[in-house]
Amino acid sequence: MFKDCKTGGYNLESTHATGQRLIALILLIAIAYTIAVLAGRKSRKMGLQQYVGRLQEF
């Protein structure tokens, strides 16, 4: 999750948020990350893993 919060995804440091706003952003990112993980687990259980994922070069 650390890389996702940095330049790998949510780009948290470019918001320049401090104090209460920073806490709210981190909470929102944690909620979004949790939802994404749960959706991934659900798609894996349904057998959709071969259709969803990063593209691979052959």
C-alpha positions in Angstrom: 0.0 0.0 0.0 3.0 2.3 0.6 3.9 2.5 -3.1 0.3 2.9 -4.1 0.1 6.0 -1.8 3.2 7.4 -3.3 4.0 7.9 -7.0 2.7 4.4 -7.9 -0.9 5.3 -7.9 -2.7 7.8 -5.7 0.2 10.3 -5.8 -0.5 11.5 -2.2 2.6 13.7 -1.9 1.5 16.0 -4.8 -1.6 17.0 -2.9 0.4 19.0 -0.4 -2.3 18.3 2.2 -1.6 18.8 5.9 -3.4 18.2 9.2 -7.1 17.2 9.1 -7.2 17.2 5.3 -4.2 14.7 5.1 -5.9 12.4 7.6 -9.1 12.5 5.5 -7.2 11.7 2.3 -5.4 8.8 3.9 -8.7 7.4 5.3 -10.3 7.7 1.8 -7.3 6.0 0.2 -7.5 3.1 2.7 -11.2 2.6 2.0 -10.6 2.6 -1.7 -7.7 0.2 -1.4 -9.7 -2.2 0.8 -12.6 -2.1 -1.7 -10.2 -2.9 -4.6 -8.6 -5.8 -2.7 -12.1 -7.2 -1.8 -13.2 -6.9 -5.5 -10.0 -8.7 -6.6 -10.6 -11.6 -4.1 -14.2 -11.9 -5.4 -13.2 -12.0 -9.0 -10.6 -14.7 -8.1 -13.2 -16.8 -6.4 -15.5 -16.4 -9.5 -12.7 -17.7 -11.7 -12.2 -14.5 -13.6 -8.5 -14.1 -12.8 -7.4 -15.1 -16.3 -9.5 -12.3 -17.7 -8.6 -9.6 -15.3 -5.0 -8.5 -14.6 -2.0 -6.7 -16.0 -1.2 -7.2 -19.7 1.7 -9.5 -20.4 3.9 -9.2 -23.4 4.6 -12.4 -25.3 
